């Protein structure tokens, strides 16, 4: 089967695919930000953004400007992808071809819709809860109300499918180090 025959969420390298749904959900919950992929007239457009994963809704929520490229792109074509990732250790080798890097990632596929005021305030509260968990409505700030969304667009990314991918070496991999540490102390120095 060629790449053209694969489902969009199928990882080509089976040995790197993560099928564990609990791992994927956990990764989405702890990722500090992600990158939204949209398109405009055949041109891909990427936007780094904070977000929150809401398991019960099977959705991601994020917000942005009232007007701009993201909103125009999604109004023209609500199909999108979203990626979260993290880099692990760099893995030196004896040949250039053997060098590698540990990583973890999740890519989500689906449709994005703009939320109306009441649902937008709910989504913004989810974002507040993720990024400012020590701050509580009523105690530290007034609860969000629909008017709080008057100067922002709040989006719901409805997840249709996703894929997880991971490359990890043994804990005792010789010479492994985290970026940027070790860049100046390589074997060739």
Buried (B, 14 or more C-beta within 10 A) or exposed (E): EEEEEEEEBEBEEEEBBBEEEEBBBEBBEEBEEBBBBBBBEEEEBEBEBBBBBBEEBEBBBBBBEEEEEBBEBBEEBBEBBBBBBEEBBBBBEEEEEEEBEBBBBBBBBBBBBBBEBEBBBBBBBBBBEBEEEEEEEEEEEEEBEEEBBEEEBBBBBBBEEBBBBBBEBEEEBEEBBEEEEBEEEEEEE
